[in-house]
Amino acid sequence: MPTRIPISIWRKQEVLRWIEEDGDGVPTRAIKHFSAKGWKLDGGSVRRWWRDREQLLAADPASRRRAGGGRRPLSGAMEEALYDEVVAKRLKKEKVTRDHQRQP
């Protein structure tokens, strides 16, 4: 069984609304309430959701993740140069692999 269980945006929004309405703005009260409902929540996660509540409440409930996550590009110019190189090789019908992308 995986140790990390993803929690959808709509569930996070439900927790945040409960904190605002019934939890008196205290995020840790939600842990006991939702644990009684059978949810497995971590206190640190709930506090992080509370800090990021504006973004989470503005997000689409059907989405799986917030926008803007993931690794940032190291350099915009480098990303563009790599993209141009890949496109040029593909136009020449050459094979593009990770070995071509590595610099010696």
C-alpha positions as CSV (number, residue, x, y, z in Angstrom):
1,M,0.0,0.0,0.0
2,P,1.4,3.4,-0.9
3,T,2.5,5.6,2.0
4,R,1.4,8.8,0.2
5,I,-2.4,9.0,-0.5
6,P,-3.3,11.8,-2.9
7,I,-6.2,14.0,-1.7
8,S,-8.3,15.7,-4.4
9,I,-8.8,19.4,-4.6
10,W,-12.5,19.2,-3.8
11,R,-11.7,17.4,-0.5
12,K,-9.2,20.0,0.4
13,Q,-11.8,22.7,-0.3
14,E,-14.3,20.8,1.9
15,V,-11.7,20.8,4.8
16,L,-11.0,24.5,4.3
17,R,-14.7,25.5,4.3
18,W,-15.2,23.5,7.5
19,I,-12.3,25.2,9.1
20,E,-13.7,28.6,8.1
21,E,-17.3,27.9,9.2
22,D,-17.2,25.4,12.0
23,G,-13.6,25.3,13.0
24,D,-13.3,29.0,14.0
25,G,-10.3,29.4,11.7
26,V,-8.2,26.8,13.6
27,P,-6.8,24.2,11.1
28,T,-5.9,21.6,13.7
29,R,-9.5,21.2,14.7
30,A,-10.3,19.7,11.3
31,I,-8.0,16.7,11.9
32,K,-10.1,15.3,14.7
33,H,-13.4,16.1,12.9
34,F,-12.4,14.5,9.6
35,S,-10.7,11.5,11.3
36,A,-14.0,10.7,12.9
37,K,-15.4,10.6,9.4
38,G,-12.7,8.1,8.4
39,W,-10.4,10.4,6.5
40,K,-6.7,10.1,7.1
41,L,-5.3,13.7,7.4
42,D,-1.9,14.9,8.5
43,G,-1.7,18.0,10.6
44,G,1.1,19.5,8.6
45,S,-0.8,19.0,5.4
46,V,-3.9,20.7,6.8
47,R,-1.9,23.7,8.1
48,R,-0.2,24.0,4.7
49,W,-3.6,23.9,2.9
50,W,-4.7,26.6,5.3
51,R,-1.7,28.8,4.4
52,D,-2.5,28.3,0.7
53,R,-6.2,28.5,1.1
54,E,-6.7,31.3,-1.4
55,Q,-5.1,29.3,-4.2
56,L,-6.9,26.1,-3.2
57,L,-10.3,27.7,-3.0
58,A,-9.8,29.4,-6.4
59,A,-8.8,26.1,-8.0
60,D,-11.1,24.0,-10.1
61,P,-12.5,21.3,-7.8
62,A,-12.3,18.7,-10.5
63,S,-8.6,19.1,-11.0
64,R,-6.1,16.7,-9.4
65,R,-3.3,19.2,-8.6
66,R,-2.8,22.9,-8.2
67,A,-1.3,24.8,-11.2
68,G,2.3,25.9,-11.0
69,G,3.7,22.8,-9.3
70,G,6.7,20.8,-10.5
71,R,10.3,21.5,-11.3
72,R,11.0,25.0,-12.7
73,P,13.2,25.2,-15.9
74,L,16.8,25.9,-15.1
75,S,17.2,28.6,-17.8
76,G,14.6,29.9,-20.2
77,A,17.3,30.4,-22.9
78,M,18.6,26.9,-22.4
79,E,15.1,25.4,-22.6
80,E,14.5,27.3,-25.9
81,A,17.9,26.2,-27.4
82,L,17.2,22.6,-26.5
83,Y,13.7,22.8,-28.0
84,D,15.1,24.3,-31.2
85,E,17.7,21.6,-31.4
86,V,15.1,18.8,-31.0
87,V,12.8,20.4,-33.6
88,A,15.7,20.7,-36.1
89,K,16.7,17.1,-35.6
90,R,13.1,15.9,-36.0
91,L,12.7,17.9,-39.2
92,K,15.8,16.1,-40.6
93,K,14.2,12.8,-39.6
94,E,17.0,12.2,-37.1
95,K,16.5,10.2,-33.9
96,V,16.4,12.3,-30.8
97,T,17.4,10.6,-27.5
98,R,18.6,11.7,-24.1
99,D,22.2,10.9,-25.1
100,H,21.9,13.7,-27.7
101,Q,20.8,16.2,-25.0
102,R,23.7,15.5,-22.6
103,Q,26.8,17.8,-22.9
104,P,30.2,16.1,-22.5
